[in-house]
Amino acid sequence: MARFPMDHDPVVGHCQFADGAMRPVYDDGKRQYVIDDDGYRVHGVWRIPEDEPDLPLIVPAGEDPKNQGRNA
């Protein structure tokens, strides 16, 4: 029996760990967690939200992004 009830926390995905176990990832509204072998919550970012924006393109001043990777 798990030490923390997850009755109301939705499963947002699954994550495979190094030991081969596939564990459900829960979201308690503030952060994500999985349940370890001893029944304790392990908080972390287990699944990246799909609605995250793409990283911005950073171009140093004076460079044209269209010419990146080309010899001038």
PDB file of N, CA, C and O in Angstrom:
ATOM      1  N   MET A   1       0.843  -1.192   0.000  1.00  0.00           N
ATOM      2  CA  MET A   1       0.000   0.000   0.000  1.00  0.00           C
ATOM      3  C   MET A   1       0.877   1.241   0.000  1.00  0.00           C
ATOM      4  O   MET A   1       1.851   1.318   0.750  1.00  0.00           O
ATOM      5  N   ALA A   2       0.539   2.204  -0.831  1.00  0.00           N
ATOM      6  CA  ALA A   2       1.324   3.434  -0.931  1.00  0.00           C
ATOM      7  C   ALA A   2       1.165   4.274   0.325  1.00  0.00           C
ATOM      8  O   ALA A   2       0.108   4.273   0.957  1.00  0.00           O
ATOM      9  N   ARG A   3       2.196   4.972   0.671  1.00  0.00           N
ATOM     10  CA  ARG A   3       2.180   5.806   1.873  1.00  0.00           C
ATOM     11  C   ARG A   3       1.373   7.088   1.665  1.00  0.00           C
ATOM     12  O   ARG A   3       0.904   7.690   2.631  1.00  0.00           O
ATOM     13  N   PHE A   4       1.212   7.504   0.416  1.00  0.00           N
ATOM     14  CA  PHE A   4       0.450   8.708   0.109  1.00  0.00           C
ATOM     15  C   PHE A   4      -0.680   8.349  -0.840  1.00  0.00           C
ATOM     16  O   PHE A   4      -0.429   7.772  -1.898  1.00  0.00           O
ATOM     17  N   PRO A   5      -1.923   8.676  -0.490  1.00  0.00           N
ATOM     18  CA  PRO A   5      -3.026   8.367  -1.407  1.00  0.00           C
ATOM     19  C   PRO A   5      -2.965   9.260  -2.642  1.00  0.00           C
ATOM     20  O   PRO A   5      -2.701  10.458  -2.536  1.00  0.00           O
ATOM     21  N   MET A   6      -3.207   8.681  -3.799  1.00  0.00           N
ATOM     22  CA  MET A   6      -3.206   9.432  -5.048  1.00  0.00           C
ATOM     23  C   MET A   6      -4.600   9.468  -5.655  1.00  0.00           C
ATOM     24  O   MET A   6      -4.740   9.681  -6.859  1.00  0.00           O
ATOM     25  N   ASP A   7      -5.620   9.268  -4.856  1.00  0.00           N
ATOM     26  CA  ASP A   7      -6.982   9.131  -5.363  1.00  0.00           C
ATOM     27  C   ASP A   7      -7.407  10.309  -6.244  1.00  0.00           C
ATOM     28  O   ASP A   7      -8.129  10.122  -7.223  1.00  0.00           O
ATOM     29  N   HIS A   8      -6.964  11.516  -5.898  1.00  0.00           N
ATOM     30  CA  HIS A   8      -7.459  12.695  -6.588  1.00  0.00           C
ATOM     31  C   HIS A   8      -6.444  13.311  -7.535  1.00  0.00           C
ATOM     32  O   HIS A   8      -6.773  14.252  -8.257  1.00  0.00           O
ATOM     33  N   ASP A   9      -5.232  12.807  -7.549  1.00  0.00           N
ATOM     34  CA  ASP A   9      -4.207  13.360  -8.432  1.00  0.00           C
ATOM     35  C   ASP A   9      -4.230  12.617  -9.765  1.00  0.00           C
ATOM     36  O   ASP A   9      -4.116  11.392  -9.798  1.00  0.00           O
ATOM     37  N   PRO A  10      -4.379  13.363 -10.870  1.00  0.00           N
ATOM     38  CA  PRO A  10      -4.470  12.704 -12.176  1.00  0.00           C
ATOM     39  C   PRO A  10      -3.117  12.176 -12.651  1.00  0.00           C
ATOM     40  O   PRO A  10      -2.069  12.748 -12.351  1.00  0.00           O
ATOM     41  N   VAL A  11      -3.163  11.089 -13.387  1.00  0.00           N
ATOM     42  CA  VAL A  11      -1.977  10.560 -14.044  1.00  0.00           C
ATOM     43  C   VAL A  11      -1.785  11.362 -15.323  1.00  0.00           C
ATOM     44  O   VAL A  11      -2.687  11.425 -16.158  1.00  0.00           O
ATOM     45  N   VAL A  12      -0.605  11.979 -15.483  1.00  0.00           N
ATOM     46  CA  VAL A  12      -0.343  12.810 -16.662  1.00  0.00           C
ATOM     47  C   VAL A  12       0.562  12.100 -17.663  1.00  0.00           C
ATOM     48  O   VAL A  12       0.861  12.644 -18.726  1.00  0.00           O
ATOM     49  N   GLY A  13       0.995  10.900 -17.332  1.00  0.00           N
ATOM     50  CA  GLY A  13       1.834  10.141 -18.250  1.00  0.00           C
ATOM     51  C   GLY A  13       2.543   9.019 -17.515  1.00  0.00           C
ATOM     52  O   GLY A  13       2.236   8.721 -16.361  1.00  0.00           O
ATOM     53  N   HIS A  14       3.485   8.408 -18.194  1.00  0.00           N
ATOM     54  CA  HIS A  14       4.281   7.329 -17.621  1.00  0.00           C
ATOM     55  C   HIS A  14       5.743   7.574 -17.961  1.00  0.00           C
ATOM     56  O   HIS A  14       6.060   8.184 -18.983  1.00  0.00           O
ATOM     57  N   CYS A  15       6.630   7.094 -17.098  1.00  0.00           N
ATOM     58  CA  CYS A  15       8.058   7.286 -17.297  1.00  0.00           C
ATOM     59  C   CYS A  15       8.781   5.995 -16.960  1.00  0.00           C
ATOM     60  O   CYS A  15       8.536   5.393 -15.914  1.00  0.00           O
ATOM     61  N   GLN A  16       9.681   5.566 -17.856  1.00  0.00           N
ATOM     62  CA  GLN A  16      10.452   4.366 -17.596  1.00  0.00           C
ATOM     63  C   GLN A  16      11.743   4.746 -16.886  1.00  0.00           C
ATOM     64  O   GLN A  16      12.445   5.667 -17.303  1.00  0.00           O
ATOM     65  N   PHE A  17      12.051   4.029 -15.809  1.00  0.00           N
ATOM     66  CA  PHE A  17      13.218   4.328 -14.994  1.00  0.00           C
ATOM     67  C   PHE A  17      14.349   3.366 -15.305  1.00  0.00           C
ATOM     68  O   PHE A  17      14.159   2.390 -16.032  1.00  0.00           O
ATOM     69  N   ALA A  18      15.522   3.637 -14.759  1.00  0.00           N
ATOM     70  CA  ALA A  18      16.726   2.851 -15.041  1.00  0.00           C
ATOM     71  C   ALA A  18      16.570   1.380 -14.672  1.00  0.00           C
ATOM     72  O   ALA A  18      17.195   0.511 -15.280  1.00  0.00           O
ATOM     73  N   ASP A  19      15.732   1.104 -13.672  1.00  0.00           N
ATOM     74  CA  ASP A  19      15.530  -0.290 -13.274  1.00  0.00           C
ATOM     75  C   ASP A  19      14.542  -1.019 -14.187  1.00  0.00           C
ATOM     76  O   ASP A  19      14.244  -2.195 -13.976  1.00  0.00           O
ATOM     77  N   GLY A  20      14.041  -0.316 -15.197  1.00  0.00           N
ATOM     78  CA  GLY A  20      13.113  -0.911 -16.150  1.00  0.00           C
ATOM     79  C   GLY A  20      11.655  -0.738 -15.778  1.00  0.00           C
ATOM     80  O   GLY A  20      10.770  -1.043 -16.578  1.00  0.00           O
ATOM     81  N   ALA A  21      11.394  -0.250 -14.569  1.00  0.00           N
ATOM     82  CA  ALA A  21      10.011  -0.061 -14.127  1.00  0.00           C
ATOM     83  C   ALA A  21       9.368   1.107 -14.864  1.00  0.00           C
ATOM     84  O   ALA A  21       9.978   2.162 -15.037  1.00  0.00           O
ATOM     85  N   MET A  22       8.133   0.903 -15.292  1.00  0.00           N
ATOM     86  CA  MET A  22       7.347   1.960 -15.911  1.00  0.00           C
ATOM     87  C   MET A  22       6.395   2.470 -14.835  1.00  0.00           C
ATOM     88  O   MET A  22       5.501   1.749 -14.392  1.00  0.00           O
ATOM     89  N   ARG A  23       6.595   3.718 -14.420  1.00  0.00           N
ATOM     90  CA  ARG A  23       5.798   4.260 -13.322  1.00  0.00           C
ATOM     91  C   ARG A  23       4.875   5.367 -13.824  1.00  0.00           C
ATOM     92  O   ARG A  23       5.255   6.136 -14.707  1.00  0.00           O
ATOM     93  N   PRO A  24       3.664   5.453 -13.266  1.00  0.00           N
ATOM     94  CA  PRO A  24       2.786   6.563 -13.619  1.00  0.00           C
ATOM     95  C   PRO A  24       3.319   7.865 -13.024  1.00  0.00           C
ATOM     96  O   PRO A  24       3.881   7.877 -11.929  1.00  0.00           O
ATOM     97  N   VAL A  25       3.135   8.947 -13.755  1.00  0.00           N
ATOM     98  CA  VAL A  25       3.521  10.277 -13.301  1.00  0.00           C
ATOM     99  C   VAL A  25       2.244  10.996 -12.901  1.00  0.00           C
ATOM    100  O   VAL A  25       1.308  11.101 -13.694  1.00  0.00           O
ATOM    101  N   TYR A  26       2.205  11.493 -11.667  1.00  0.00           N
ATOM    102  CA  TYR A  26       1.037  12.197 -11.133  1.00  0.00           C
ATOM    103  C   TYR A  26       1.315  13.694 -11.099  1.00  0.00           C
ATOM    104  O   TYR A  26       2.468  14.122 -11.055  1.00  0.00           O
ATOM    105  N   ASP A  27       0.238  14.486 -11.119  1.00  0.00           N
ATOM    106  CA  ASP A  27       0.343  15.936 -10.992  1.00  0.00           C
ATOM    107  C   ASP A  27      -0.619  16.368  -9.903  1.00  0.00           C
ATOM    108  O   ASP A  27      -1.827  16.156 -10.007  1.00  0.00           O
ATOM    109  N   ASP A  28      -0.071  16.980  -8.846  1.00  0.00           N
ATOM    110  CA  ASP A  28      -0.911  17.396  -7.728  1.00  0.00           C
ATOM    111  C   ASP A  28      -1.380  18.842  -7.859  1.00  0.00           C
ATOM    112  O   ASP A  28      -1.912  19.413  -6.907  1.00  0.00           O
ATOM    113  N   GLY A  29      -1.184  19.433  -9.033  1.00  0.00           N
ATOM    114  CA  GLY A  29      -1.603  20.807  -9.264  1.00  0.00           C
ATOM    115  C   GLY A  29      -0.485  21.802  -9.050  1.00  0.00           C
ATOM    116  O   GLY A  29      -0.582  22.941  -9.507  1.00  0.00           O
ATOM    117  N   LYS A  30       0.573  21.401  -8.368  1.00  0.00           N
ATOM    118  CA  LYS A  30       1.722  22.263  -8.129  1.00  0.00           C
ATOM    119  C   LYS A  30       2.981  21.692  -8.758  1.00  0.00           C
ATOM    120  O   LYS A  30       3.805  22.430  -9.300  1.00  0.00           O
ATOM    121  N   ARG A  31       3.126  20.376  -8.685  1.00  0.00           N
ATOM    122  CA  ARG A  31       4.316  19.723  -9.220  1.00  0.00           C
ATOM    123  C   ARG A  31       4.011  18.267  -9.541  1.00  0.00           C
ATOM    124  O   ARG A  31       2.962  17.737  -9.173  1.00  0.00           O
ATOM    125  N   GLN A  32       4.947  17.636 -10.234  1.00  0.00           N
ATOM    126  CA  GLN A  32       4.780  16.249 -10.645  1.00  0.00           C
ATOM    127  C   GLN A  32       5.517  15.336  -9.680  1.00  0.00           C
ATOM    128  O   GLN A  32       6.476  15.744  -9.023  1.00  0.00           O
ATOM    129  N   TYR A  33       5.055  14.096  -9.606  1.00  0.00           N
ATOM    130  CA  TYR A  33       5.744  13.117  -8.773  1.00  0.00           C
ATOM    131  C   TYR A  33       5.467  11.710  -9.260  1.00  0.00           C
ATOM    132  O   TYR A  33       4.494  11.458  -9.972  1.00  0.00           O
ATOM    133  N   VAL A  34       6.338  10.800  -8.864  1.00  0.00           N
ATOM    134  CA  VAL A  34       6.149   9.371  -9.066  1.00  0.00           C
ATOM    135  C   VAL A  34       6.232   8.727  -7.687  1.00  0.00           C
ATOM    136  O   VAL A  34       6.685   9.349  -6.726  1.00  0.00           O
ATOM    137  N   ILE A  35       5.795   7.486  -7.601  1.00  0.00           N
ATOM    138  CA  ILE A  35       5.864   6.741  -6.347  1.00  0.00           C
ATOM    139  C   ILE A  35       7.029   5.762  -6.458  1.00  0.00           C
ATOM    140  O   ILE A  35       7.081   4.960  -7.391  1.00  0.00           O
ATOM    141  N   ASP A  36       7.968   5.826  -5.502  1.00  0.00           N
ATOM    142  CA  ASP A  36       9.126   4.923  -5.566  1.00  0.00           C
ATOM    143  C   ASP A  36       8.766   3.535  -5.037  1.00  0.00           C
ATOM    144  O   ASP A  36       7.626   3.289  -4.644  1.00  0.00           O
ATOM    145  N   ASP A  37       9.740   2.641  -5.031  1.00  0.00           N
ATOM    146  CA  ASP A  37       9.502   1.254  -4.618  1.00  0.00           C
ATOM    147  C   ASP A  37       9.033   1.134  -3.175  1.00  0.00           C
ATOM    148  O   ASP A  37       8.374   0.158  -2.817  1.00  0.00           O
ATOM    149  N   ASP A  38       9.368   2.122  -2.339  1.00  0.00           N
ATOM    150  CA  ASP A  38       8.969   2.094  -0.934  1.00  0.00           C
ATOM    151  C   ASP A  38       7.642   2.807  -0.678  1.00  0.00           C
ATOM    152  O   ASP A  38       7.182   2.874   0.462  1.00  0.00           O
ATOM    153  N   GLY A  39       7.029   3.340  -1.733  1.00  0.00           N
ATOM    154  CA  GLY A  39       5.731   3.987  -1.591  1.00  0.00           C
ATOM    155  C   GLY A  39       5.789   5.466  -1.282  1.00  0.00           C
ATOM    156  O   GLY A  39       4.778   6.054  -0.897  1.00  0.00           O
ATOM    157  N   TYR A  40       6.959   6.086  -1.444  1.00  0.00           N
ATOM    158  CA  TYR A  40       7.095   7.518  -1.177  1.00  0.00           C
ATOM    159  C   TYR A  40       7.048   8.312  -2.474  1.00  0.00           C
ATOM    160  O   TYR A  40       7.432   7.822  -3.536  1.00  0.00           O
ATOM    161  N   ARG A  41       6.569   9.552  -2.366  1.00  0.00           N
ATOM    162  CA  ARG A  41       6.551  10.452  -3.511  1.00  0.00           C
ATOM    163  C   ARG A  41       7.973  10.921  -3.815  1.00  0.00           C
ATOM    164  O   ARG A  41       8.748  11.238  -2.913  1.00  0.00           O
ATOM    165  N   VAL A  42       8.292  10.957  -5.096  1.00  0.00           N
ATOM    166  CA  VAL A  42       9.555  11.527  -5.552  1.00  0.00           C
ATOM    167  C   VAL A  42       9.182  12.626  -6.538  1.00  0.00           C
ATOM    168  O   VAL A  42       8.752  12.353  -7.659  1.00  0.00           O
ATOM    169  N   HIS A  43       9.356  13.892  -6.097  1.00  0.00           N
ATOM    170  CA  HIS A  43       8.969  15.029  -6.932  1.00  0.00           C
ATOM    171  C   HIS A  43      10.062  15.352  -7.932  1.00  0.00           C
ATOM    172  O   HIS A  43      11.249  15.165  -7.666  1.00  0.00           O
ATOM    173  N   GLY A  44       9.641  15.837  -9.082  1.00  0.00           N
ATOM    174  CA  GLY A  44      10.565  16.236 -10.135  1.00  0.00           C
ATOM    175  C   GLY A  44       9.792  16.603 -11.375  1.00  0.00           C
ATOM    176  O   GLY A  44       8.561  16.587 -11.374  1.00  0.00           O
ATOM    177  N   VAL A  45      10.494  16.930 -12.422  1.00  0.00           N
ATOM    178  CA  VAL A  45       9.860  17.200 -13.713  1.00  0.00           C
ATOM    179  C   VAL A  45      10.042  15.934 -14.537  1.00  0.00           C
ATOM    180  O   VAL A  45      11.075  15.723 -15.171  1.00  0.00           O
ATOM    181  N   TRP A  46       9.028  15.113 -14.510  1.00  0.00           N
ATOM    182  CA  TRP A  46       9.084  13.821 -15.179  1.00  0.00           C
ATOM    183  C   TRP A  46       8.574  13.906 -16.605  1.00  0.00           C
ATOM    184  O   TRP A  46       9.007  13.140 -17.466  1.00  0.00           O
ATOM    185  N   ARG A  47       7.672  14.815 -16.859  1.00  0.00           N
ATOM    186  CA  ARG A  47       7.106  14.979 -18.201  1.00  0.00           C
ATOM    187  C   ARG A  47       7.106  16.469 -18.514  1.00  0.00           C
ATOM    188  O   ARG A  47       6.601  17.277 -17.734  1.00  0.00           O
ATOM    189  N   ILE A  48       7.671  16.824 -19.654  1.00  0.00           N
ATOM    190  CA  ILE A  48       7.684  18.223 -20.077  1.00  0.00           C
ATOM    191  C   ILE A  48       6.305  18.552 -20.648  1.00  0.00           C
ATOM    192  O   ILE A  48       5.815  17.846 -21.529  1.00  0.00           O
ATOM    193  N   PRO A  49       5.677  19.623 -20.149  1.00  0.00           N
ATOM    194  CA  PRO A  49       4.359  19.991 -20.686  1.00  0.00           C
ATOM    195  C   PRO A  49       4.433  20.270 -22.183  1.00  0.00           C
ATOM    196  O   PRO A  49       5.372  20.906 -22.662  1.00  0.00           O
ATOM    197  N   GLU A  50       3.437  19.790 -22.910  1.00  0.00           N
ATOM    198  CA  GLU A  50       3.426  19.954 -24.358  1.00  0.00           C
ATOM    199  C   GLU A  50       3.190  21.396 -24.783  1.00  0.00           C
ATOM    200  O   GLU A  50       3.533  21.767 -25.906  1.00  0.00           O
ATOM    201  N   ASP A  51       2.616  22.211 -23.915  1.00  0.00           N
ATOM    202  CA  ASP A  51       2.321  23.580 -24.303  1.00  0.00           C
ATOM    203  C   ASP A  51       3.481  24.532 -24.034  1.00  0.00           C
ATOM    204  O   ASP A  51       3.307  25.748 -24.118  1.00  0.00           O
ATOM    205  N   GLU A  52       4.665  24.001 -23.710  1.00  0.00           N
ATOM    206  CA  GLU A  52       5.837  24.848 -23.520  1.00  0.00           C
ATOM    207  C   GLU A  52       6.239  25.459 -24.861  1.00  0.00           C
ATOM    208  O   GLU A  52       6.254  24.761 -25.875  1.00  0.00           O
ATOM    209  N   PRO A  53       6.562  26.737 -24.878  1.00  0.00           N
ATOM    210  CA  PRO A  53       6.977  27.352 -26.140  1.00  0.00           C
ATOM    211  C   PRO A  53       8.361  26.854 -26.553  1.00  0.00           C
ATOM    212  O   PRO A  53       9.145  26.398 -25.720  1.00  0.00           O
ATOM    213  N   ASP A  54       8.649  26.951 -27.854  1.00  0.00           N
ATOM    214  CA  ASP A  54       9.978  26.609 -28.348  1.00  0.00           C
ATOM    215  C   ASP A  54      10.987  27.602 -27.788  1.00  0.00           C
ATOM    216  O   ASP A  54      10.648  28.747 -27.490  1.00  0.00           O
ATOM    217  N   LEU A  55      12.213  27.156 -27.650  1.00  0.00           N
ATOM    218  CA  LEU A  55      13.259  28.047 -27.183  1.00  0.00           C
ATOM    219  C   LEU A  55      13.504  29.137 -28.215  1.00  0.00           C
ATOM    220  O   LEU A  55      13.409  28.886 -29.416  1.00  0.00           O
ATOM    221  N   PRO A  56      13.820  30.354 -27.754  1.00  0.00           N
ATOM    222  CA  PRO A  56      14.056  31.443 -28.700  1.00  0.00           C
ATOM    223  C   PRO A  56      15.381  31.260 -29.437  1.00  0.00           C
ATOM    224  O   PRO A  56      16.307  30.636 -28.920  1.00  0.00           O
ATOM    225  N   LEU A  57      15.460  31.806 -30.641  1.00  0.00           N
ATOM    226  CA  LEU A  57      16.693  31.815 -31.403  1.00  0.00           C
ATOM    227  C   LEU A  57      17.488  33.022 -30.953  1.00  0.00           C
ATOM    228  O   LEU A  57      17.002  34.150 -31.027  1.00  0.00           O
ATOM    229  N   ILE A  58      18.710  32.797 -30.486  1.00  0.00           N
ATOM    230  CA  ILE A  58      19.567  33.887 -30.017  1.00  0.00           C
ATOM    231  C   ILE A  58      20.653  34.113 -31.051  1.00  0.00           C
ATOM    232  O   ILE A  58      21.447  33.220 -31.347  1.00  0.00           O
ATOM    233  N   VAL A  59      20.677  35.319 -31.594  1.00  0.00           N
ATOM    234  CA  VAL A  59      21.647  35.681 -32.622  1.00  0.00           C
ATOM    235  C   VAL A  59      22.475  36.842 -32.087  1.00  0.00           C
ATOM    236  O   VAL A  59      21.921  37.876 -31.713  1.00  0.00           O
ATOM    237  N   PRO A  60      23.800  36.682 -32.048  1.00  0.00           N
ATOM    238  CA  PRO A  60      24.637  37.802 -31.597  1.00  0.00           C
ATOM    239  C   PRO A  60      24.423  39.043 -32.461  1.00  0.00           C
ATOM    240  O   PRO A  60      24.127  38.934 -33.651  1.00  0.00           O
ATOM    241  N   ALA A  61      24.573  40.211 -31.864  1.00  0.00           N
ATOM    242  CA  ALA A  61      24.373  41.471 -32.580  1.00  0.00           C
ATOM    243  C   ALA A  61      25.295  41.546 -33.789  1.00  0.00           C
ATOM    244  O   ALA A  61      26.472  41.193 -33.705  1.00  0.00           O
ATOM    245  N   GLY A  62      24.765  41.999 -34.894  1.00  0.00           N
ATOM    246  CA  GLY A  62      25.556  42.186 -36.099  1.00  0.00           C
ATOM    247  C   GLY A  62      25.592  40.975 -37.010  1.00  0.00           C
ATOM    248  O   GLY A  62      26.169  41.048 -38.094  1.00  0.00           O
ATOM    249  N   GLU A  63      24.990  39.858 -36.602  1.00  0.00           N
ATOM    250  CA  GLU A  63      24.972  38.664 -37.453  1.00  0.00           C
ATOM    251  C   GLU A  63      23.586  38.475 -38.038  1.00  0.00           C
ATOM    252  O   GLU A  63      22.576  38.762 -37.395  1.00  0.00           O
ATOM    253  N   ASP A  64      23.556  37.988 -39.264  1.00  0.00           N
ATOM    254  CA  ASP A  64      22.304  37.703 -39.938  1.00  0.00           C
ATOM    255  C   ASP A  64      21.998  36.215 -39.744  1.00  0.00           C
ATOM    256  O   ASP A  64      22.798  35.374 -40.154  1.00  0.00           O
ATOM    257  N   PRO A  65      20.862  35.868 -39.132  1.00  0.00           N
ATOM    258  CA  PRO A  65      20.563  34.450 -38.890  1.00  0.00           C
ATOM    259  C   PRO A  65      20.444  33.645 -40.177  1.00  0.00           C
ATOM    260  O   PRO A  65      20.579  32.422 -40.141  1.00  0.00           O
ATOM    261  N   LYS A  66      20.198  34.282 -41.300  1.00  0.00           N
ATOM    262  CA  LYS A  66      20.084  33.579 -42.580  1.00  0.00           C
ATOM    263  C   LYS A  66      21.442  33.094 -43.077  1.00  0.00           C
ATOM    264  O   LYS A  66      21.518  32.166 -43.883  1.00  0.00           O
ATOM    265  N   ASN A  67      22.521  33.728 -42.591  1.00  0.00           N
ATOM    266  CA  ASN A  67      23.869  33.386 -43.061  1.00  0.00           C
ATOM    267  C   ASN A  67      24.620  32.497 -42.090  1.00  0.00           C
ATOM    268  O   ASN A  67      25.817  32.277 -42.274  1.00  0.00           O
ATOM    269  N   GLN A  68      23.970  31.982 -41.073  1.00  0.00           N
ATOM    270  CA  GLN A  68      24.663  31.125 -40.101  1.00  0.00           C
ATOM    271  C   GLN A  68      25.117  29.845 -40.786  1.00  0.00           C
ATOM    272  O   GLN A  68      24.361  29.231 -41.539  1.00  0.00           O
ATOM    273  N   GLY A  69      26.351  29.450 -40.521  1.00  0.00           N
ATOM    274  CA  GLY A  69      26.882  28.226 -41.072  1.00  0.00           C
ATOM    275  C   GLY A  69      27.468  28.367 -42.469  1.00  0.00           C
ATOM    276  O   GLY A  69      27.957  27.390 -43.036  1.00  0.00           O
ATOM    277  N   ARG A  70      27.426  29.553 -43.022  1.00  0.00           N
ATOM    278  CA  ARG A  70      27.988  29.803 -44.354  1.00  0.00           C
ATOM    279  C   ARG A  70      29.277  30.598 -44.231  1.00  0.00           C
ATOM    280  O   ARG A  70      29.424  31.412 -43.320  1.00  0.00           O
ATOM    281  N   ASN A  71      30.187  30.373 -45.121  1.00  0.00           N
ATOM    282  CA  ASN A  71      31.406  31.172 -45.163  1.00  0.00           C
ATOM    283  C   ASN A  71      31.101  32.482 -45.874  1.00  0.00           C
ATOM    284  O   ASN A  71      30.442  32.492 -46.913  1.00  0.00           O
ATOM    285  N   ALA A  72      31.574  33.568 -45.322  1.00  0.00           N
ATOM    286  CA  ALA A  72      31.290  34.883 -45.914  1.00  0.00           C
ATOM    287  C   ALA A  72      32.180  35.182 -47.092  1.00  0.00           C
ATOM    288  O   ALA A  72      32.065  36.248 -47.697  1.00  0.00           O
TER     289      ALA A  72
END
